[in-house]
Amino acid sequence: MSEAKGRQENSLMWIGWAVFFVLLIITFALGLLVSSIVTRRKEAIPLPLPRPIARWESDSRKWADAFPREYDRYRMMMESSTKTKYGGAFPRDYLEETPANVILFAGYAFAKDYLQARGHVYAIHDVTHTKRVNEKTPATCWTCKSTDVPRILAEMSPAEFYKQPFSAFKDQITHPIGCLDCHDPTTMRLTITRPALREALQRQGRDLENIPHQEMRTLVCAQCHVEYYFKGEGKYLTFPWDKGFRIEEIESYYDEAEFSDWTHAISQAPMVKLQHPDYEVYLTGIHAYRNIACADCHMPYRSEGGVKFTDHYIQSPLLNIANSCAVCHRWSEEEIRQRVESIQDKTKEVRQRVEETLCKAHFEVAAARQAGATDDELQNPRQLIRKAQLRWDFVAANNGMGFHSPGECLRILAAALDLASQARTELARILATHGVIKPIIYPDISTKTAAQQVEQSFVNGNPPNLLPK
């Protein structure tokens, strides 16, 4: 009996020790958890700035002491070899990729040089090395390229800055797009630093002091990623939004102002070159409808330890699907990529049809002139070409190959194709009136080199004969 009692006591003793060690391990684990939580909370507490940032501090390196994570990610834009099917930071040659661009921009600087933009850190280098800049280029072209611009605009009026030559500021503008372009250095709040956007919003009656933060996460991008033009002799940077953001409303604005960027070297049509209407196209898409900002996809939140911050490595969401797209779309990365590229492929297909039709229309105007058609006869076809190419360029010049608003982009391209086809139908009638009933001779524009040779022949006044023999 005593032996059984002893075994029972030994068993209870081992159970007691086991419980003790289990509780000890649990206590230790809870201590680690509490320590980790306290540490993460401390990491998440915003630290005071190590030193004040000057009001017009254009060197983003000076902001790095206070925001090392953001600056480290910002510097990753130095990588310029990234590619997606239709985007990325690689400076692909749009003229090489789509020789039709040379013909569509015949007589304009974009027929000489048209590269895909690299990351923001290359803004100064790329604008000073493009063939599109020459001695006639106004200082207005600096506006979106540097954090030095807000300082200069504070020292002189925007009107005074815009009318200066581009070359006048080459020594003063040295820092690429960076922190000061979007942030107030005292409060770090997002802020609009470019007059053109402020002025456009004010003309629409917006209260600039009460814009929601989420909208500001798009508007700081809309300072530059928009359609704009240089107004008047002073080359005043202006957004053509007074009638609205849709292509028809922008077209009406330009028509009322009787504005053209250049006269087409082949068709002599008065043309408008659209810039990069990313914001205007975005406004018609599902993401804008759902109040998703540009930064949500191109600068998604990122976590390091207990710190959550905005990723300043601005890039295509397809290069960061897990953080950009998969936050909302619970599919595999490969399925997301396929869905996006499927939309882009469809846009590309229709865009190519418009390009082919427009190029033929430009050449048919030239052929009609060679056949003896007058400017009065060609006025309507030229206007149809202007309207068609304006719509094509609204889609072609905006980034994303139609993804920001697929339905709207296809609608606009369909309208462009219809207008260009109307122009060709009328040109066929005009050519027949002047005795040309056989197809004209379209020059070879299958490569960038071939297309530029054709373009230059029209610019120099010795075009090839387009009439059938």
C-alpha positions in Angstrom: 0.0 0.0 0.0 2.8 2.4 0.9 4.6 1.4 -2.3 1.5 2.5 -4.4 1.3 5.7 -2.4 4.9 6.4 -3.2 4.4 5.9 -6.9 1.4 8.2 -6.8 3.4 10.9 -5.0 6.2 10.6 -7.6 3.7 10.9 -10.4 2.1 14.0 -8.9 5.6 15.5 -8.4 6.5 15.0 -12.1 3.2 16.4 -13.2 3.9 19.5 -11.0 7.3 19.9 -12.6 5.8 19.5 -16.1 3.2 22.1 -15.4 5.9 24.4 -14.0 8.0 24.1 -17.1 5.0 24.6 -19.4 4.0 27.7 -17.5 7.6 28.9 -17.6 7.7 28.5 -21.4 4.4 30.2 -21.9 5.5 33.1 -19.7 8.7 33.4 -21.7 6.8 33.3 -25.0 4.4 35.9 -23.7 7.3 38.1 -22.6 8.8 37.9 -26.1 5.4 38.7 -27.7 4.9 41.7 -25.4 8.5 42.9 -26.1 7.9 42.5 -29.8 4.6 44.4 -29.7 6.2 47.2 -27.6 9.1 47.4 -30.1 6.9 47.5 -33.1 4.8 50.2 -31.5 7.8 52.2 -30.9 8.9 51.8 -34.5 5.6 53.0 -35.7 5.7 56.2 -33.7 6.7 59.0 -36.0 10.0 60.4 -34.9 10.7 64.2 -34.9 12.7 65.4 -37.9 16.5 65.2 -37.1 16.7 68.7 -38.5 14.3 71.0 -40.2 14.0 70.6 -44.0 14.4 73.9 -45.9 11.3 75.3 -47.5 12.6 74.9 -51.1 14.9 71.9 -50.4 15.1 70.3 -53.9 17.8 67.7 -53.1 15.9 64.6 -52.1 19.0 63.3 -50.3 18.5 66.0 -47.6 15.1 64.4 -46.9 16.6 60.9 -46.4 17.7 61.5 -42.8 14.0 61.8 -41.8 12.6 59.3 -44.3 15.3 56.6 -45.0 12.9 53.9 -46.0 11.1 56.1 -48.5 14.4 57.4 -49.9 15.9 53.9 -50.3 12.9 52.8 -52.3 12.9 56.0 -54.3 16.5 55.3 -55.3 15.5 51.9 -56.7 14.1 53.8 -59.7 17.7 54.0 -60.9 16.9 50.5 -62.3 15.9 51.2 -65.9 15.9 47.7 -67.4 12.5 46.5 -66.0 10.0 45.5 -68.6 6.4 44.5 -68.8 4.7 43.6 -72.1 3.7 47.2 -72.7 5.5 49.2 -70.0 8.2 49.2 -67.4 11.2 51.5 -67.1 13.1 50.4 -70.1 13.4 53.2 -72.6 11.9 51.4 -75.5 11.9 53.2 -78.8 8.3 53.9 -79.8 9.4 54.8 -83.4 11.3 51.5 -83.7 8.4 49.5 -82.2 5.7 51.3 -84.2 7.1 53.0 -87.3 3.6 54.4 -88.1 4.3 57.0 -85.3 6.9 58.6 -87.7 4.2 59.2 -90.3 1.5 60.3 -87.8 3.9 62.9 -86.4 5.4 63.9 -89.7 6.9 67.4 -89.5 6.9 67.4 -85.7 9.6 66.6 -83.2 8.1 63.3 -82.1 8.9 61.9 -85.5 12.6 62.3 -84.6 12.7 60.9 -81.1 10.1 59.2 -79.0 11.3 57.0 -76.1 9.4 55.5 -73.3 10.0 57.5 -70.1 12.2 56.0 -67.5 11.9 56.4 -63.7 11.5 59.9 -62.1 15.2 59.9 -61.2 16.1 60.2 -64.9 13.8 63.2 -65.6 16.6 65.7 -66.0 18.9 63.5 -68.0 16.2 62.4 -70.4 14.7 65.8 -71.1 18.1 67.3 -71.8 19.1 64.5 -74.1 16.0 64.1 -76.3 16.2 65.3 -79.9 12.9 67.0 -79.4 14.6 69.9 -77.5 16.2 72.7 -79.5 16.9 76.4 -79.3 13.2 77.2 -79.7 12.1 75.1 -76.8 10.5 77.2 -74.0 11.3 76.9 -70.3 7.8 75.5 -69.9 9.2 72.1 -70.8 11.1 72.1 -67.4 7.9 72.3 -65.4 7.4 68.6 -64.6 11.1 67.6 -64.6 12.6 68.8 -61.4 12.2 69.8 -57.7 14.1 73.0 -58.5 11.0 74.2 -60.4 8.9 75.1 -57.3 11.7 77.2 -56.0 12.1 79.1 -59.3 8.4 79.6 -59.6 8.5 81.2 -56.1 11.2 83.5 -57.2 9.5 84.6 -60.4 5.9 84.4 -61.7 4.9 81.4 -63.7 4.3 83.7 -66.7 7.9 85.0 -66.5 9.3 81.5 -66.1 7.3 79.9 -69.0 8.4 82.5 -71.6 12.1 82.0 -70.9 14.1 79.7 -73.2 14.7 76.2 -72.0 18.5 76.8 -72.1 18.3 79.6 -69.6 17.8 77.2 -66.7 20.2 74.4 -67.5 22.6 75.5 -64.7 19.8 76.1 -62.2 17.8 72.9 -62.7 19.8 69.9 -61.6 17.6 67.8 -59.3 15.1 65.3 -60.8 11.6 64.7 -59.7 11.6 64.1 -56.0 10.2 64.8 -52.5 9.5 68.5 -52.9 7.3 67.9 -55.9 4.6 66.3 -53.8 5.2 67.2 -50.1 5.2 70.3 -47.9 8.7 70.1 -46.2 7.2 71.4 -42.9 4.1 69.3 -42.5 4.9 66.5 -45.0 1.3 66.8 -46.2 0.7 66.2 -49.9 0.5 69.4 -51.7 0.1 70.8 -55.3 3.3 72.5 -56.3 2.5 73.2 -60.0 0.5 76.3 -60.9 -1.2 74.7 -63.9 -3.1 72.1 -61.9 -4.1 74.7 -59.2 -5.3 77.1 -61.9 -7.3 74.3 -63.7 -9.0 73.2 -60.5 -9.8 76.8 -59.5 -11.4 77.4 -62.9 -13.6 74.4 -62.1 -14.6 75.9 -58.7 -12.7 73.5 -56.5 -11.7 74.4 -53.0 -8.0 73.5 -52.9 -7.8 73.7 -49.1 -10.3 71.0 -48.5 -9.4 68.2 -51.0 -9.5 64.8 -49.3 -6.2 63.1 -48.7 -7.1 60.1 -50.8 -7.8 62.3 -53.8 -4.5 64.1 -53.2 -2.8 60.7 -53.6 -3.9 61.0 -57.2 -3.7 64.8 -57.8 0.0 65.0 -57.0 0.4 62.7 -60.0 -2.0 64.8 -62.0 0.3 67.7 -61.8 2.2 66.1 -64.7 0.5 63.0 -65.9 -2.2 64.9 -67.9 -2.9 66.5 -71.2 -1.6 70.1 -71.4 -0.6 72.7 -73.9 1.5 75.9 -74.2 -1.0 78.8 -74.4 -0.2 81.9 -76.4 3.0 83.6 -77.2 4.1 83.3 -73.6 3.9 79.5 -73.8 1.8 79.5 -70.6 1.3 76.0 -69.3 -2.5 75.3 -69.4 -4.7 72.2 -68.8 -7.6 72.2 -71.4 -10.2 71.1 -68.8 -12.5 74.1 -68.9 -15.2 72.1 -70.7 -14.5 68.8 -69.0 -12.0 65.9 -69.0 -13.5 63.7 -71.8 -11.8 63.7 -75.2 -14.8 65.3 -76.9 -14.7 68.2 -74.4 -11.0 68.7 -74.7 -11.4 68.6 -78.5 -14.1 71.3 -78.2 -11.8 73.4 -76.1 -9.0 73.2 -78.7 -11.4 73.9 -81.6 -12.8 76.9 -79.9 -9.3 78.2 -79.2 -8.3 77.4 -82.9 -5.3 75.7 -81.4 -2.9 73.4 -83.3 0.6 72.2 -82.3 1.8 71.9 -85.9 0.8 71.4 -89.5 1.2 67.9 -90.7 4.1 67.6 -93.2 2.3 65.0 -95.4 -1.4 66.0 -95.3 -1.1 69.6 -94.2 -3.8 69.0 -91.6 -3.8 71.2 -88.5 -2.8 68.7 -85.7 -2.7 68.6 -81.9 -0.2 66.4 -80.1 -1.6 65.0 -76.9 0.9 64.5 -74.1 0.1 61.8 -71.5 -3.6 62.1 -70.4 -3.2 59.4 -67.7 -5.4 61.3 -65.2 -8.2 62.1 -67.7 -8.4 58.4 -68.8 -8.2 57.2 -65.2 -11.2 59.3 -64.2 -13.4 57.3 -66.6 -12.2 53.9 -65.2 -13.4 51.5 -62.5 -10.5 52.3 -60.1 -11.4 56.0 -60.0 -15.1 55.0 -59.5 -14.0 52.9 -56.5 -11.9 55.8 -55.1 -8.7 53.9 -55.7 -5.8 56.4 -56.1 -2.8 56.3 -58.4 -0.6 55.7 -55.4 -2.6 52.7 -54.3 -1.4 50.8 -57.4 1.9 52.5 -58.3 3.0 53.3 -54.7 1.3 50.7 -52.6 1.8 50.5 -48.8 4.8 48.5 -47.6 5.7 47.2 -44.1 9.1 46.9 -42.4 8.9 45.7 -38.8 6.2 47.8 -37.2 6.4 50.6 -39.8 3.9 50.9 -42.6 4.9 53.4 -45.3 4.2 54.3 -48.9 6.5 52.6 -51.3 8.3 55.3 -53.2 9.7 52.9 -55.8 7.2 54.1 -58.4 6.7 51.4 -61.1 4.3 49.3 -63.1 1.9 47.4 -60.8 2.7 44.3 -62.9 6.2 44.4 -61.4 4.8 44.3 -57.9 1.5 42.4 -58.2 1.5 41.0 -54.6 1.4 44.5 -53.1 -0.4 46.3 -55.8 -3.1 44.1 -57.4 -3.5 41.1 -55.1 -4.5 43.3 -52.2 -8.0 43.6 -53.8 -7.9 40.9 -56.5 -7.6 37.5 -54.9 -6.3 35.6 -57.8 -2.8 34.2 -58.6 -0.2 36.6 -59.8 -0.1 34.8 -63.2 -3.9 35.1 -63.6 -3.8 38.8 -62.8 -1.0 39.3 -65.3 -2.9 37.4 -68.0 -6.1 39.4 -67.3 -4.3 42.7 -67.6 -2.4 41.7 -70.7 -5.6 40.4 -72.3 -7.1 43.9 -72.0 -3.9 45.5 -73.3 -3.7 43.1 -76.2 -7.2 44.1 -77.4 -6.4 47.8 -77.1 -3.2 47.3 -79.0 -5.0 45.4 -81.8 -7.6 48.2 -82.4 -5.0 50.9 -82.0 -2.9 49.3 -84.8 -5.9 49.4 -87.1 -6.4 53.1 -86.4 -2.7 53.8 -87.1 -2.8 52.0 -90.4 -6.0 53.8 -91.5 -4.7 57.2 -90.4 -1.3 56.7 -92.2 -3.2 55.9 -95.4 -5.4 58.9 -95.0 -2.5 61.2 -94.6 -0.9 59.8 -97.8 -4.2 60.0 -99.7 -4.5 63.7 -98.9 -0.9 64.2 -100.3 -1.9 62.1 -103.4 -5.0 64.3 -103.9 -2.9 67.4 -103.8 -0.5 65.9 -106.4 -3.6 65.1 -108.5 -4.6 68.8 -108.4 -7.1 68.9 -105.4 -7.4 72.3 -103.8 -7.3 73.2 -100.1 -11.0 73.9 -100.2 -11.7 70.4 -101.4 -9.4 68.9 -98.8 -10.6 71.0 -95.8 -13.1 68.4 -94.6 -10.9 65.3 -94.9 -8.1 67.2 -93.0 -10.6 68.1 -90.2 -11.7 64.4 -90.0 -8.0 63.3 -89.8 -7.4 65.9 -87.1 -10.3 64.6 -85.1 -9.4 60.9 -85.7 -5.8 61.4 -84.7 -6.7 63.4 -81.6 -8.7 60.4 -80.4 -6.0 57.9 -81.3 -3.4 59.9 -79.5 -5.6 60.2 -76.4 -5.3 56.5 -76.0 -1.8 56.0 -77.5 -0.1 58.7 -75.4 -1.6 57.6 -72.1 0.3 54.9 -70.2 -1.1 51.4 -69.5 -2.1 50.5 -73.1 -5.8 51.1 -72.3 -5.8 49.3 -68.9 -6.7 52.4 -66.9 -10.2 52.5 -68.6 -10.6 49.7 -71.1 -14.1 50.4 -72.2 -13.5 54.1 -72.7 -10.3 53.5 -74.6 -11.9 51.1 -77.0 -14.9 53.5 -77.4 -12.5 56.3 -78.3 -10.4 54.1 -80.7 -13.6 53.0 -82.4 -14.6 56.6 -83.0 -11.1 57.3 -84.3 -11.3 54.4 -86.8 -14.7 55.6 -88.0 -13.5 59.2 -88.5 -10.4 58.1 -90.3 -12.5 55.8 -92.5 -14.8 58.7 -93.3 -11.8 60.8 -94.3 -10.6 58.0 -96.7 -14.1 57.6 -98.2 -14.2 61.3 -99.0 -10.6 61.3 -100.3 -11.5 58.4 -102.7 -14.2 60.6 -104.1 -11.9 63.6 -104.5 -9.2 61.5 -106.2 -11.8 60.0 -108.6 -13.0 63.6 -109.4 -9.4 64.3 -110.5 -9.1 61.1 -112.5 -7.4 58.8 -110.0 -9.4 55.6 -109.8 -6.6 53.1 -109.1 -5.1 52.7 -105.6 -2.3 55.2 -104.9 1.3 54.1 -104.3 1.8 54.0 -100.5 5.5 54.4 -99.6 7.3 51.7 -97.5 7.1 52.7 -93.8 7.7 49.2 -92.4 10.8 50.3 -90.3 11.7 53.4 -88.4 14.5 54.2 -90.9 12.2 53.8 -93.9 9.5 55.8 -92.4 11.8 58.7 -91.4 13.2 58.8 -95.0 9.6 59.2 -96.3 8.8 61.8 -93.6 11.9 63.8 -94.4 11.1 63.8 -98.1 7.9 65.6 -97.4 9.5 67.9 -94.9 12.2 68.9 -97.4 9.6 69.4 -100.2 10.6 66.6 -102.5 8.0 63.9 -101.7 7.7 60.7 -103.7 5.1 60.4 -106.4 2.0 58.7 -104.9 -0.1 58.6 -108.0 -0.6 55.4 -110.0 1.1 55.2 -113.3 
